C-alpha cells in the first residue's frame, strides 16, 4: 500500500510533536494510574473501571502509532517556497463570498492540520480544492450540496 505524503506547516508539525509527547508521557502515566486503582478493586470480570482504563489505553496507543506513522511521511512547507502568485498549500487567502458579499480569510493546509472553525482549510476539502491554483482577481467555484458558491480571490499571502 502506497503511503500518502503528509504536508504540514511548521506550526502543524510542532502541534503534532507536542501531542505525541503529551500522549507518551502525561497521558500514559494517567492511564497507568487508573489501571492500578482499578486493579485494587479486585475481580476484573465485573470491573468497569478497569475495562474503561484499558479502552483508554488502547485508544492512546492507537493515536501514538497514528502520529508516529504520519511523522515518518511528513513534508514540512518552507515558507520561502510558498507563492503569492497562485494559491497552494500554505497560502493565506482573502476571498469575497459573492452570494453574501462577505470577506473571509483561509489558510490552505494539509488535511492533518485542517481546522475550518479557525480558518485552516484542507487542500482536500471542497473549498480548498476549488481555491488551489487560482490567482488574485479570479473566481473559484465551490460545489455545495444546495448550490455553487462563488469566491472571488482578493489577496494571496504567506
C-alpha positions in Angstrom: 0.0 0.0 0.0 1.4 3.4 -1.0 1.6 5.8 1.8 0.2 9.3 1.4 2.6 12.2 1.7 1.6 14.4 4.7 2.1 18.1 4.1 2.4 20.3 7.2 3.3 23.8 8.1 5.9 24.4 10.9 3.1 25.1 13.3 1.3 21.9 12.3 4.4 19.8 12.8 5.0 21.4 16.2 1.4 20.7 17.3 1.7 17.0 16.2 5.0 16.6 18.0 3.6 18.2 21.2 0.6 15.9 21.1 2.8 12.9 20.7 5.0 14.0 23.6 1.9 14.6 25.8 0.4 11.2 24.9 3.7 9.3 25.6 4.3 11.0 28.9 1.4 12.5 30.8 -1.4 10.6 29.3 0.3 7.2 29.6 1.0 7.9 33.2 -2.6 9.0 33.9 -3.9 5.7 32.4 -1.4 3.6 34.2 -2.6 5.2 37.5 -6.2 4.5 36.5 -5.4 0.8 35.8 -3.5 0.5 39.1 -6.6 1.9 41.0 -9.0 -0.3 39.1 -6.9 -3.4 39.8 -7.1 -2.7 43.5 -10.9 -3.2 43.3 -10.3 -6.9 42.8 -12.4 -9.1 40.5 -11.6 -8.0 36.9 -14.6 -9.8 35.4 -17.1 -7.1 36.6 -14.7 -4.2 36.9 -15.9 -1.4 34.7 -13.2 1.0 35.8 -10.6 -1.5 34.6 -12.4 -2.0 31.3 -12.6 1.8 30.8 -8.9 2.3 31.6 -7.9 -0.5 29.2 -10.0 1.1 26.5 -8.4 4.5 27.1 -5.0 2.8 26.9 -5.9 1.2 23.6 -7.1 4.5 22.1 -4.0 6.4 23.3 -1.7 3.7 21.9 -3.5 3.8 18.6 -3.2 7.6 18.4 0.5 7.4 19.2 1.0 4.9 16.4 -1.0 7.0 14.0 1.1 10.1 14.8 4.4 8.2 14.6 3.3 6.9 11.2 2.4 10.4 10.0 5.7 11.8 11.2 7.5 9.2 9.0 5.9 10.7 5.9 5.8 14.4 6.7 6.9 17.1 4.3 7.2 20.5 6.0 6.3 23.5 3.9 9.1 26.0 3.6 7.6 29.5 3.8 10.1 30.8 1.2 8.6 28.3 -1.3 5.0 29.5 -0.9 4.0 31.5 -3.9 1.9 34.7 -3.6 1.0 34.4 -7.3 -1.2 31.3 -7.2 -2.9 29.6 -4.3 -1.1 26.5 -2.9 -0.9 24.7 0.4 0.4 27.2 2.9 -1.2 30.2 1.1 -3.2 32.7 3.2 -6.1 33.7 1.1 -8.7 36.5 1.4 -11.8 35.9 -0.6 -15.2 37.6 -1.2 -18.2 35.3 -1.0 -20.3 36.8 -3.8 -23.6 35.5 -2.5 -23.3 37.1 0.9 -20.9 39.9 -0.1 -18.8 38.8 2.8 -15.0 38.7 3.1 -13.4 35.5 4.5 -9.8 34.5 5.2 -8.5 31.0 4.8 -5.1 29.3 5.1 -4.8 26.3 2.9 -3.2 23.4 4.8 -2.8 19.7 4.5 -5.7 17.5 5.8 -3.9 16.7 9.0 -3.9 20.4 10.1 -7.4 21.3 9.0 -9.5 23.3 11.4 -12.2 25.1 9.5 -13.6 26.9 12.5 -10.2 28.7 12.8 -9.8 29.3 9.1 -7.5 26.4 8.4 -9.0 24.7 5.3 -7.7 21.4 3.9 -6.4 21.2 0.4 -8.7 18.1 0.1 -11.9 19.9 1.2 -14.3 21.3 -1.4 -13.3 24.9 -0.7 -9.5 24.1 -0.6 -9.8 22.1 -3.9 -11.7 24.9 -5.6 -9.2 27.6 -4.5 -5.9 25.8 -5.4 -4.2 27.2 -8.4 -6.2 30.4 -8.7 -4.8 33.9 -8.8 -5.9 37.3 -7.4 -8.9 38.6 -9.3 -10.1 35.1 -10.4 -13.3 33.5 -9.1 -13.3 29.9 -7.7 -16.5 27.9 -7.8 -17.2 25.6 -4.9 -19.7 22.7 -5.4 -22.0 22.8 -2.4 -25.0 20.4 -1.8 -27.6 23.1 -2.4 -25.7 25.5 -4.8 -22.4 26.6 -6.2 -20.5 29.1 -4.0 -18.6 31.8 -5.9 -15.4 33.0 -4.1 -13.5 36.0 -5.7 -9.8 35.9 -4.7 -8.9 39.3 -3.2 -5.3 38.5 -2.0 -2.8 35.8 -1.6 -0.2 35.8 1.2 2.2 33.6 3.1 
